[in-house]
Amino acid sequence: MSTPSEINMSHEALPIDRVRFAEALESLPLDALHSKVAELRNNMNHLRSSNEQMVPFADEGDQGMVEHSSVLKARPDTFQDCKDAMYENLIVINRMNERIELLRAEVEKRGMRWSEAEVKDLQVSERMVNGDSATQTQPTQSQSGRLTDDELRAQLEARLAQRSHEDQEEEGLHL
């Protein structure tokens, strides 16, 4: 069982900064760089999936979930907890995108060609190893630049609003 100090230590752990990450890449072989990209993309897909699963719990207007979930009745702050977790996931996804850009820069610095097709092939094989099928792959979005916290929060709120709107359109009798 974890002690409170152990929990606080892991909660306060900071990710490695960009400079140290880039320096660490210099000693890795090329195939390890491509594998790292596939690993990061796999992790990003899991975070996106987690966010999608939390949307109904984060949407305070979804009365259907409240009626069927004793957890939500017992903890009214669950809505905000889910929103906060989704926001943190978006921050981590953004950080992973930055790391993929650092990996790309390292590959190109070595005079090699950065091929998204090669990286995606590795990503598919990684998913198959993790038990997912290749048909479940989701297209990844390449981001140019960094998002601020406000921009991330705005994206999350827009997605939640869109999801709520879609759920309202689907109301009716489902057999």
DRENFINU-759348 format. One record per atom (N, C-alpha, C): y negated, z, x; residue number from 1; chain; atom name. Coordinates in steps of 0.2 Angstrom, whole numbers, always signed. Example, Ala and Ser with C-alpha at 12.3 -4.5 7.8 and 13.67 -1.06 7.14 Angstrom:
<rs>
     Y     Z     X  nr kette atom
   +28   +39   +66   1     A    N
   +22   +39   +62   1     A   CA
   +16   +39   +66   1     A    C
   +11   +35   +64   2     A    N
    +5   +36   +68   2     A   CA
    +0   +39   +64   2     A    C
</rs>
This chain:
<rs>
     Y     Z     X  nr kette atom
    +6    +0    +4   1     A    N
    +0    +0    +0   1     A   CA
    -6    +0    +4   1     A    C
   -11    -4    +3   2     A    N
   -17    -4    +6   2     A   CA
   -22    +2    +5   2     A    C
   -25    +4   +11   3     A    N
   -30    +9   +10   3     A   CA
   -36    +6    +8   3     A    C
   -41   +10    +5   4     A    N
   -48    +7    +4   4     A   CA
   -51    +4    +9   4     A    C
   -51    +7   +15   5     A    N
   -54    +4   +21   5     A   CA
   -51    -2   +23   5     A    C
   -44    -3   +22   6     A    N
   -41   -10   +24   6     A   CA
   -44   -15   +19   6     A    C
   -44   -13   +12   7     A    N
   -47   -18    +7   7     A   CA
   -54   -20    +9   7     A    C
   -58   -15   +11   8     A    N
   -65   -17   +12   8     A   CA
   -65   -21   +18   8     A    C
   -61   -20   +23   9     A    N
   -61   -24   +29   9     A   CA
   -60   -31   +28   9     A    C
   -55   -32   +24  10     A    N
   -53   -39   +22  10     A   CA
   -58   -43   +17  10     A    C
   -61   -39   +13  11     A    N
   -66   -41    +9  11     A   CA
   -72   -43   +12  11     A    C
   -74   -40   +18  12     A    N
   -80   -41   +22  12     A   CA
   -79   -46   +27  12     A    C
   -73   -48   +28  13     A    N
   -72   -53   +34  13     A   CA
   -76   -59   +33  13     A    C
   -79   -61   +38  14     A    N
   -83   -67   +38  14     A   CA
   -79   -73   +41  14     A    C
   -80   -79   +38  15     A    N
   -76   -85   +41  15     A   CA
   -79   -87   +48  15     A    C
   -75   -90   +52  16     A    N
   -77   -92   +59  16     A   CA
   -83   -97   +58  16     A    C
   -88   -96   +62  17     A    N
   -94  -101   +61  17     A   CA
   -93  -108   +64  17     A    C
   -97  -112   +62  18     A    N
   -96  -119   +63  18     A   CA
   -95  -121   +71  18     A    C
   -99  -118   +75  19     A    N
   -99  -119   +82  19     A   CA
   -92  -117   +85  19     A    C
   -90  -111   +83  20     A    N
   -84  -109   +86  20     A   CA
   -78  -113   +83  20     A    C
   -78  -115   +77  21     A    N
   -73  -120   +74  21     A   CA
   -73  -126   +78  21     A    C
   -79  -129   +79  22     A    N
   -79  -136   +83  22     A   CA
   -77  -135   +90  22     A    C
   -78  -129   +93  23     A    N
   -76  -128  +100  23     A   CA
   -68  -127  +100  23     A    C
   -65  -124   +95  24     A    N
   -58  -123   +95  24     A   CA
   -54  -130   +94  24     A    C
   -58  -135   +90  25     A    N
   -55  -141   +89  25     A   CA
   -53  -145   +96  25     A    C
   -58  -144  +101  26     A    N
   -57  -148  +107  26     A   CA
   -51  -148  +110  26     A    C
   -47  -142  +110  27     A    N
   -41  -141  +113  27     A   CA
   -35  -143  +109  27     A    C
   -36  -145  +103  28     A    N
   -30  -147   +98  28     A   CA
   -28  -155   +99  28     A    C
   -22  -156   +99  29     A    N
   -20  -163   +99  29     A   CA
   -22  -167   +93  29     A    C
   -22  -174   +93  30     A    N
   -25  -178   +87  30     A   CA
   -21  -176   +81  30     A    C
   -14  -176   +82  31     A    N
   -10  -175   +76  31     A   CA
   -11  -168   +72  31     A    C
   -13  -163   +76  32     A    N
   -15  -157   +74  32     A   CA
   -21  -157   +70  32     A    C
   -26  -161   +72  33     A    N
   -32  -162   +69  33     A   CA
   -31  -165   +62  33     A    C
   -27  -170   +61  34     A    N
   -26  -173   +55  34     A   CA
   -22  -169   +50  34     A    C
   -17  -165   +53  35     A    N
   -14  -160   +49  35     A   CA
   -18  -154   +46  35     A    C
   -23  -152   +50  36     A    N
   -28  -147   +48  36     A   CA
   -32  -150   +42  36     A    C
   -34  -157   +42  37     A    N
   -38  -160   +37  37     A   CA
   -33  -159   +31  37     A    C
   -27  -161   +31  38     A    N
   -22  -161   +26  38     A   CA
   -22  -154   +23  38     A    C
   -21  -149   +27  39     A    N
   -21  -142   +25  39     A   CA
   -27  -140   +21  39     A    C
   -33  -142   +24  40     A    N
   -39  -140   +21  40     A   CA
   -39  -143   +14  40     A    C
   -38  -150   +13  41     A    N
   -38  -153    +7  41     A   CA
   -33  -150    +2  41     A    C
   -27  -148    +4  42     A    N
   -22  -145    +0  42     A   CA
   -25  -138    -3  42     A    C
   -28  -134    +2  43     A    N
   -31  -128    +0  43     A   CA
   -37  -129    -5  43     A    C
   -41  -134    -4  44     A    N
   -46  -136    -9  44     A   CA
   -44  -138   -16  44     A    C
   -38  -141   -16  45     A    N
   -35  -143   -22  45     A   CA
   -33  -137   -26  45     A    C
   -30  -132   -22  46     A    N
   -28  -126   -25  46     A   CA
   -33  -122   -28  46     A    C
   -39  -122   -25  47     A    N
   -45  -119   -27  47     A   CA
   -48  -122   -33  47     A    C
   -48  -129   -33  48     A    N
   -50  -132   -39  48     A   CA
   -46  -131   -45  48     A    C
   -39  -131   -44  49     A    N
   -35  -129   -49  49     A   CA
   -36  -122   -52  49     A    C
   -37  -118   -47  50     A    N
   -38  -111   -49  50     A   CA
   -44  -111   -54  50     A    C
   -49  -114   -52  51     A    N
   -56  -114   -56  51     A   CA
   -54  -117   -63  51     A    C
   -51  -123   -63  52     A    N
   -49  -126   -69  52     A   CA
   -45  -121   -74  52     A    C
   -41  -117   -71  53     A    N
   -37  -112   -75  53     A   CA
   -41  -106   -77  53     A    C
   -47  -105   -74  54     A    N
   -51   -99   -75  54     A   CA
   -56  -101   -81  54     A    C
   -58  -107   -82  55     A    N
   -63  -110   -86  55     A   CA
   -62  -106   -93  55     A    C
   -57  -106   -96  56     A    N
   -56  -103  -103  56     A   CA
   -58   -96  -103  56     A    C
   -56   -92   -97  57     A    N
   -58   -85   -97  57     A   CA
   -65   -84   -95  57     A    C
   -68   -89   -92  58     A    N
   -75   -88   -90  58     A   CA
   -80   -90   -95  58     A    C
   -78   -94  -100  59     A    N
   -82   -96  -106  59     A   CA
   -82   -91  -111  59     A    C
   -88   -88  -112  60     A    N
   -88   -82  -116  60     A   CA
   -88   -85  -124  60     A    C
   -89   -91  -125  61     A    N
   -89   -93  -131  61     A   CA
   -82   -95  -134  61     A    C
   -77   -95  -130  62     A    N
   -71   -97  -132  62     A   CA
   -67   -91  -136  62     A    C
   -68   -91  -142  63     A    N
   -66   -85  -146  63     A   CA
   -58   -85  -147  63     A    C
   -55   -91  -146  64     A    N
   -48   -91  -146  64     A   CA
   -44   -87  -141  64     A    C
   -47   -87  -135  65     A    N
   -45   -83  -129  65     A   CA
   -45   -76  -131  65     A    C
   -51   -74  -133  66     A    N
   -52   -67  -135  66     A   CA
   -47   -64  -140  66     A    C
   -46   -68  -145  67     A    N
   -41   -66  -150  67     A   CA
   -34   -65  -147  67     A    C
   -32   -69  -142  68     A    N
   -25   -68  -140  68     A   CA
   -24   -65  -133  68     A    C
   -29   -62  -130  69     A    N
   -29   -59  -124  69     A   CA
   -31   -52  -124  69     A    C
   -26   -47  -123  70     A    N
   -28   -40  -123  70     A   CA
   -31   -38  -117  70     A    C
   -30   -42  -111  71     A    N
   -34   -41  -105  71     A   CA
   -41   -42  -106  71     A    C
   -43   -47  -110  72     A    N
   -50   -48  -111  72     A   CA
   -53   -43  -116  72     A    C
   -49   -41  -121  73     A    N
   -52   -36  -125  73     A   CA
   -53   -29  -121  73     A    C
   -49   -28  -116  74     A    N
   -49   -21  -113  74     A   CA
   -54   -22  -107  74     A    C
   -56   -28  -105  75     A    N
   -61   -28   -99  75     A   CA
   -66   -33  -101  75     A    C
   -71   -31  -104  76     A    N
   -76   -36  -106  76     A   CA
   -80   -40  -100  76     A    C
   -79   -37   -94  77     A    N
   -83   -40   -88  77     A   CA
   -78   -45   -85  77     A    C
   -73   -47   -88  78     A    N
   -68   -52   -86  78     A   CA
   -71   -58   -86  78     A    C
   -76   -60   -91  79     A    N
   -79   -66   -91  79     A   CA
   -83   -67   -84  79     A    C
   -87   -62   -83  80     A    N
   -91   -63   -77  80     A   CA
   -87   -63   -70  80     A    C
   -82   -59   -70  81     A    N
   -77   -59   -64  81     A   CA
   -75   -66   -63  81     A    C
   -73   -69   -68  82     A    N
   -70   -76   -68  82     A   CA
   -76   -81   -65  82     A    C
   -81   -80   -68  83     A    N
   -87   -84   -66  83     A   CA
   -89   -83   -59  83     A    C
   -89   -77   -57  84     A    N
   -90   -75   -50  84     A   CA
   -85   -78   -45  84     A    C
   -78   -77   -47  85     A    N
   -73   -80   -43  85     A   CA
   -73   -88   -42  85     A    C
   -75   -91   -48  86     A    N
   -76   -98   -48  86     A   CA
   -81  -100   -43  86     A    C
   -87   -97   -43  87     A    N
   -92   -98   -39  87     A   CA
   -90   -97   -32  87     A    C
   -87   -92   -30  88     A    N
   -85   -91   -23  88     A   CA
   -80   -96   -21  88     A    C
   -76   -98   -26  89     A    N
   -71  -104   -24  89     A   CA
   -75  -110   -22  89     A    C
   -80  -112   -26  90     A    N
   -85  -117   -24  90     A   CA
   -88  -117   -17  90     A    C
   -90  -111   -16  91     A    N
   -93  -110    -9  91     A   CA
   -88  -111    -4  91     A    C
   -81  -109    -5  92     A    N
   -76  -110    +0  92     A   CA
   -74  -117    +1  92     A    C
   -74  -121    -5  93     A    N
   -73  -128    -5  93     A   CA
   -78  -131    -1  93     A    C
   -85  -130    -2  94     A    N
   -90  -133    +2  94     A   CA
   -89  -131    +9  94     A    C
   -87  -125   +11  95     A    N
   -86  -124   +18  95     A   CA
   -80  -128   +21  95     A    C
   -75  -129   +17  96     A    N
   -69  -133   +19  96     A   CA
   -71  -140   +20  96     A    C
   -76  -143   +16  97     A    N
   -78  -150   +17  97     A   CA
   -82  -150   +23  97     A    C
   -86  -145   +25  98     A    N
   -90  -145   +31  98     A   CA
   -85  -145   +37  98     A    C
   -79  -142   +37  99     A    N
   -74  -141   +42  99     A   CA
   -71  -148   +43  99     A    C
   -70  -151   +37 100     A    N
   -67  -158   +37 100     A   CA
   -72  -163   +41 100     A    C
   -78  -162   +40 101     A    N
   -83  -166   +43 101     A   CA
   -83  -165   +51 101     A    C
   -82  -158   +53 102     A    N
   -81  -157   +60 102     A   CA
   -75  -160   +63 102     A    C
   -70  -160   +59 103     A    N
   -63  -163   +61 103     A   CA
   -64  -170   +62 103     A    C
   -68  -173   +58 104     A    N
   -69  -181   +58 104     A   CA
   -73  -182   +64 104     A    C
   -78  -178   +66 105     A    N
   -83  -179   +71 105     A   CA
   -79  -178   +78 105     A    C
   -74  -173   +78 106     A    N
   -70  -172   +84 106     A   CA
   -65  -178   +85 106     A    C
   -62  -181   +80 107     A    N
   -58  -187   +81 107     A   CA
   -62  -193   +83 107     A    C
   -68  -194   +80 108     A    N
   -72  -199   +83 108     A   CA
   -75  -198   +90 108     A    C
   -76  -192   +91 109     A    N
   -79  -190   +98 109     A   CA
   -74  -192  +103 109     A    C
   -67  -192  +102 110     A    N
   -62  -194  +106 110     A   CA
   -61  -202  +106 110     A    C
   -65  -205  +103 111     A    N
   -65  -213  +103 111     A   CA
   -59  -215   +98 111     A    C
   -57  -211   +94 112     A    N
   -52  -213   +89 112     A   CA
   -55  -215   +82 112     A    C
   -52  -219   +79 113     A    N
   -54  -221   +72 113     A   CA
   -52  -216   +67 113     A    C
   -57  -214   +63 114     A    N
   -56  -209   +57 114     A   CA
   -53  -213   +51 114     A    C
   -47  -212   +49 115     A    N
   -44  -216   +44 115     A   CA
   -43  -211   +38 115     A    C
   -46  -212   +33 116     A    N
   -45  -208   +27 116     A   CA
   -38  -209   +24 116     A    C
   -36  -215   +25 117     A    N
   -29  -217   +22 117     A   CA
   -24  -213   +26 117     A    C
   -24  -212   +33 118     A    N
   -20  -208   +37 118     A   CA
   -20  -201   +34 118     A    C
   -26  -198   +33 119     A    N
   -27  -191   +32 119     A   CA
   -24  -190   +25 119     A    C
   -25  -195   +20 120     A    N
   -22  -194   +13 120     A   CA
   -14  -195   +13 120     A    C
   -11  -199   +18 121     A    N
    -4  -199   +18 121     A   CA
    -1  -192   +21 121     A    C
    -5  -189   +26 122     A    N
    -3  -183   +28 122     A   CA
    -3  -178   +22 122     A    C
    -9  -178   +18 123     A    N
   -10  -174   +13 123     A   CA
    -4  -174    +8 123     A    C
    -2  -180    +6 124     A    N
    +3  -181    +1 124     A   CA
   +10  -178    +4 124     A    C
   +11  -179   +10 125     A    N
   +17  -176   +13 125     A   CA
   +17  -169   +13 125     A    C
   +11  -166   +15 126     A    N
   +10  -159   +14 126     A   CA
   +11  -156    +7 126     A    C
    +9  -159    +2 127     A    N
   +10  -157    -5 127     A   CA
   +17  -157    -6 127     A    C
   +21  -162    -4 128     A    N
   +28  -163    -6 128     A   CA
   +32  -157    -3 128     A    C
   +30  -155    +3 129     A    N
   +33  -149    +7 129     A   CA
   +31  -143    +3 129     A    C
   +25  -142    +0 130     A    N
   +23  -136    -4 130     A   CA
   +26  -136   -11 130     A    C
   +30  -141   -13 131     A    N
   +33  -141   -19 131     A   CA
   +30  -145   -24 131     A    C
   +24  -148   -23 132     A    N
   +21  -152   -28 132     A   CA
   +23  -159   -27 132     A    C
   +22  -163   -32 133     A    N
   +24  -170   -32 133     A   CA
   +18  -174   -30 133     A    C
   +19  -180   -27 134     A    N
   +14  -185   -25 134     A   CA
   +10  -187   -31 134     A    C
   +13  -187   -37 135     A    N
    +9  -189   -43 135     A   CA
    +4  -185   -45 135     A    C
    +4  -178   -43 136     A    N
    -1  -173   -45 136     A   CA
    -7  -174   -41 136     A    C
    -7  -178   -36 137     A    N
   -13  -178   -31 137     A   CA
   -19  -179   -35 137     A    C
   -25  -176   -33 138     A    N
   -31  -177   -36 138     A   CA
   -36  -180   -31 138     A    C
   -40  -185   -33 139     A    N
   -44  -188   -29 139     A   CA
   -49  -183   -26 139     A    C
   -50  -183   -20 140     A    N
   -55  -178   -17 140     A   CA
   -62  -182   -16 140     A    C
   -67  -178   -17 141     A    N
   -74  -180   -17 141     A   CA
   -76  -179   -10 141     A    C
   -79  -184    -7 142     A    N
   -82  -183    +0 142     A   CA
   -90  -181    -2 142     A    C
   -92  -176    +2 143     A    N
   -99  -174    +1 143     A   CA
  -103  -175    +7 143     A    C
  -108  -178    +6 144     A    N
  -113  -178   +12 144     A   CA
  -118  -173   +12 144     A    C
  -118  -169   +17 145     A    N
  -123  -164   +17 145     A   CA
  -120  -157   +14 145     A    C
  -125  -152   +14 146     A    N
  -123  -146   +11 146     A   CA
  -126  -144    +5 146     A    C
  -123  -140    +1 147     A    N
  -126  -138    -5 147     A   CA
  -128  -131    -4 147     A    C
  -134  -129    -8 148     A    N
  -136  -122    -8 148     A   CA
  -133  -118   -13 148     A    C
  -133  -112   -13 149     A    N
  -130  -107   -18 149     A   CA
  -133  -109   -25 149     A    C
  -139  -111   -25 150     A    N
  -142  -113   -32 150     A   CA
  -138  -119   -34 150     A    C
  -138  -124   -30 151     A    N
  -135  -130   -32 151     A   CA
  -127  -129   -34 151     A    C
  -124  -125   -30 152     A    N
  -117  -124   -32 152     A   CA
  -116  -120   -39 152     A    C
  -121  -115   -40 153     A    N
  -121  -112   -46 153     A   CA
  -122  -117   -52 153     A    C
  -127  -121   -51 154     A    N
  -129  -126   -56 154     A   CA
  -123  -131   -57 154     A    C
  -119  -133   -52 155     A    N
  -113  -137   -53 155     A   CA
  -108  -133   -58 155     A    C
  -107  -127   -56 156     A    N
  -102  -123   -60 156     A   CA
  -104  -122   -67 156     A    C
  -111  -121   -68 157     A    N
  -113  -120   -75 157     A   CA
  -113  -126   -79 157     A    C
  -114  -132   -76 158     A    N
  -113  -139   -79 158     A   CA
  -106  -140   -81 158     A    C
  -102  -138   -76 159     A    N
   -94  -139   -78 159     A   CA
   -92  -135   -84 159     A    C
   -94  -129   -84 160     A    N
   -93  -124   -89 160     A   CA
   -95  -127   -96 160     A    C
  -102  -129   -96 161     A    N
  -105  -132  -102 161     A   CA
  -101  -138  -104 161     A    C
   -99  -142  -100 162     A    N
   -96  -148  -102 162     A   CA
   -89  -146  -104 162     A    C
   -85  -142  -101 163     A    N
   -79  -140  -104 163     A   CA
   -79  -137  -111 163     A    C
   -84  -132  -112 164     A    N
   -85  -129  -118 164     A   CA
   -87  -135  -124 164     A    C
   -91  -140  -122 165     A    N
   -92  -145  -126 165     A   CA
   -86  -149  -128 165     A    C
   -82  -150  -123 166     A    N
   -76  -154  -124 166     A   CA
   -71  -150  -129 166     A    C
   -71  -144  -128 167     A    N
   -66  -139  -132 167     A   CA
   -68  -139  -139 167     A    C
   -75  -139  -140 168     A    N
   -78  -139  -147 168     A   CA
   -76  -146  -150 168     A    C
   -76  -152  -147 169     A    N
   -74  -158  -150 169     A   CA
   -67  -159  -152 169     A    C
   -63  -155  -148 170     A    N
   -56  -155  -149 170     A   CA
   -53  -150  -155 170     A    C
   -58  -147  -158 171     A    N
   -56  -142  -163 171     A   CA
   -53  -145  -169 171     A    C
   -48  -142  -172 172     A    N
   -45  -145  -178 172     A   CA
   -38  -143  -178 172     A    C
   -34  -145  -182 173     A    N
   -27  -143  -183 173     A   CA
   -22  -147  -178 173     A    C
   -19  -144  -174 174     A    N
   -14  -147  -169 174     A   CA
    -7  -145  -171 174     A    C
    -3  -150  -172 175     A    N
    +4  -148  -173 175     A   CA
    +8  -149  -168 175     A    C
</rs>
